[in-house]
Amino acid sequence: MTITITAFQASPDRGRGLARDMHVRWALEEVGQPYDVRLVTFAEMKQPAHLARHPFGQIPTYEENGLTLFESGAIILHIAEHHPGLFPEEPDARARAIMWMFAALSTIEPVVVEFTTTLIFDRDRPWYADRLPVLQDRARTRLGQLAERLGDADWLDGEFSAGDLLVIDVLRRLASSGLLDEFPTVAAYVARGEARPAFQRAFADQLAVFTASQAAP
């Protein structure tokens, strides 16, 4: 049975590949697994059919052979466990790759998302001028810590893994903020991830969906 994932019919990121289906698309491309995409509108995401797949009415979801998953981190863990290419074979290295998956979504992403959403959506708030530098400094702290850990290595722990995939895809949210430019080794790390053929294929596919949504009458 072909894998089916869900994604926005018209993503609010306007084709920049920042919606979380990008995590899953990239992972499937890395392991060479074909997949279908069920596109959903915001209204459809709150209907019973989609809520049966994702109780919180979000994307992405993953369906294969009667298994339905939600949460991009859990989906990528499942993909990595069942297909070679995203986890090292050595057990300790595999454990560290999973550690970085958790770090991406639990330690790095909350700081990045709070900063970027405030930057984009809260400019008219009376507290914006005071709050933004605080959030910016928190993001800088995470980037500095990551730069120190990365050093001059290409990837976080030997070969590219699911941990790198999630960390890089989270950091891509900072592209328009200019913060990545302050940390050249981290910026180069993100660029290496984006240069991977699997990322390029995944990005092109999600961009094609957005382009088609804009051309529709």
ZINORQUI-V365816 format. One record per backbone hydrogen bond with DSSP energy under -0.5 kcal/mol. CO is the residue of the C=O (numbers start at 1). NH is the residue of the N-H. E is the energy in kcal/mol with one decimal. If there is no record, write none. Layout:
BEGIN
co->CO nh->NH e->E
co->CO nh->NH e->E
END
This chain:
BEGIN
co->3 nh->36 e->-3.4
co->4 nh->63 e->-2.3
co->5 nh->38 e->-3.4
co->7 nh->40 e->-2.4
co->11 nh->14 e->-1.6
co->13 nh->16 e->-0.9
co->19 nh->22 e->-2.0
co->20 nh->23 e->-0.5
co->20 nh->24 e->-1.0
co->21 nh->25 e->-3.0
co->22 nh->26 e->-2.5
co->23 nh->27 e->-2.2
co->24 nh->28 e->-2.6
co->25 nh->29 e->-2.1
co->26 nh->30 e->-2.4
co->27 nh->31 e->-1.6
co->28 nh->33 e->-2.5
co->29 nh->32 e->-0.7
co->32 nh->34 e->-0.5
co->34 nh->3 e->-0.7
co->36 nh->5 e->-2.5
co->37 nh->39 e->-0.7
co->38 nh->7 e->-1.7
co->40 nh->9 e->-2.5
co->41 nh->45 e->-1.7
co->43 nh->46 e->-1.2
co->44 nh->47 e->-1.5
co->44 nh->50 e->-0.5
co->47 nh->50 e->-0.7
co->47 nh->51 e->-2.6
co->48 nh->52 e->-1.9
co->50 nh->53 e->-1.2
co->50 nh->54 e->-2.7
co->54 nh->57 e->-2.2
co->60 nh->71 e->-0.8
co->61 nh->6 e->-1.2
co->62 nh->69 e->-2.7
co->63 nh->4 e->-2.2
co->64 nh->67 e->-2.4
co->67 nh->64 e->-2.3
co->69 nh->62 e->-2.4
co->71 nh->75 e->-2.3
co->72 nh->76 e->-2.6
co->73 nh->77 e->-2.2
co->74 nh->78 e->-2.2
co->75 nh->79 e->-2.5
co->76 nh->80 e->-2.9
co->77 nh->81 e->-2.0
co->78 nh->82 e->-1.2
co->79 nh->82 e->-0.6
co->79 nh->83 e->-1.4
co->83 nh->86 e->-0.6
co->86 nh->162 e->-2.7
co->87 nh->85 e->-0.5
co->90 nh->94 e->-2.5
co->91 nh->95 e->-2.4
co->92 nh->96 e->-2.0
co->93 nh->97 e->-2.0
co->94 nh->98 e->-2.1
co->95 nh->99 e->-2.1
co->96 nh->100 e->-2.1
co->97 nh->101 e->-1.6
co->98 nh->102 e->-2.2
co->99 nh->103 e->-2.4
co->100 nh->104 e->-2.4
co->101 nh->105 e->-1.7
co->102 nh->106 e->-2.7
co->103 nh->107 e->-1.9
co->103 nh->108 e->-2.5
co->104 nh->109 e->-2.4
co->108 nh->112 e->-2.1
co->109 nh->113 e->-3.3
co->110 nh->114 e->-2.1
co->111 nh->115 e->-1.8
co->112 nh->116 e->-2.8
co->113 nh->117 e->-2.6
co->114 nh->118 e->-1.6
co->115 nh->119 e->-2.4
co->116 nh->120 e->-1.8
co->117 nh->121 e->-3.0
co->118 nh->122 e->-1.7
co->122 nh->125 e->-1.8
co->125 nh->128 e->-1.4
co->127 nh->130 e->-0.5
co->127 nh->131 e->-2.6
co->128 nh->132 e->-2.7
co->129 nh->133 e->-0.5
co->130 nh->134 e->-0.6
co->131 nh->135 e->-2.0
co->132 nh->136 e->-2.7
co->133 nh->137 e->-2.2
co->134 nh->138 e->-1.8
co->135 nh->139 e->-2.1
co->136 nh->140 e->-2.4
co->137 nh->141 e->-2.3
co->138 nh->142 e->-2.0
co->139 nh->143 e->-2.4
co->140 nh->144 e->-2.8
co->141 nh->145 e->-2.4
co->142 nh->146 e->-2.4
co->143 nh->147 e->-2.6
co->144 nh->148 e->-2.2
co->145 nh->149 e->-2.0
co->146 nh->150 e->-2.8
co->147 nh->151 e->-2.4
co->150 nh->153 e->-2.0
co->157 nh->159 e->-0.6
co->161 nh->165 e->-2.2
co->162 nh->166 e->-2.1
co->163 nh->167 e->-2.4
co->164 nh->168 e->-3.0
co->165 nh->169 e->-2.2
co->166 nh->170 e->-2.1
co->167 nh->171 e->-2.4
co->168 nh->172 e->-1.7
co->170 nh->173 e->-1.6
co->171 nh->174 e->-2.3
co->172 nh->175 e->-1.6
co->174 nh->177 e->-1.5
co->174 nh->178 e->-0.8
co->174 nh->180 e->-0.5
co->175 nh->178 e->-0.6
co->178 nh->181 e->-0.5
co->179 nh->182 e->-1.6
co->180 nh->183 e->-1.9
co->183 nh->186 e->-0.7
co->183 nh->187 e->-2.6
co->184 nh->188 e->-2.5
co->185 nh->189 e->-1.7
co->186 nh->190 e->-2.5
co->187 nh->191 e->-2.3
co->188 nh->192 e->-2.2
co->189 nh->193 e->-1.8
co->190 nh->194 e->-2.5
co->191 nh->195 e->-1.4
co->192 nh->196 e->-0.6
co->193 nh->196 e->-1.2
co->196 nh->200 e->-2.3
co->197 nh->201 e->-2.3
co->198 nh->202 e->-2.2
co->199 nh->203 e->-3.1
co->200 nh->204 e->-2.2
co->201 nh->205 e->-2.1
co->202 nh->206 e->-2.2
co->203 nh->207 e->-2.4
co->204 nh->208 e->-2.1
co->205 nh->209 e->-1.3
co->206 nh->210 e->-1.8
co->207 nh->211 e->-2.8
co->208 nh->212 e->-2.3
co->209 nh->213 e->-2.0
co->210 nh->214 e->-1.7
co->211 nh->215 e->-1.4
co->212 nh->216 e->-1.2
END
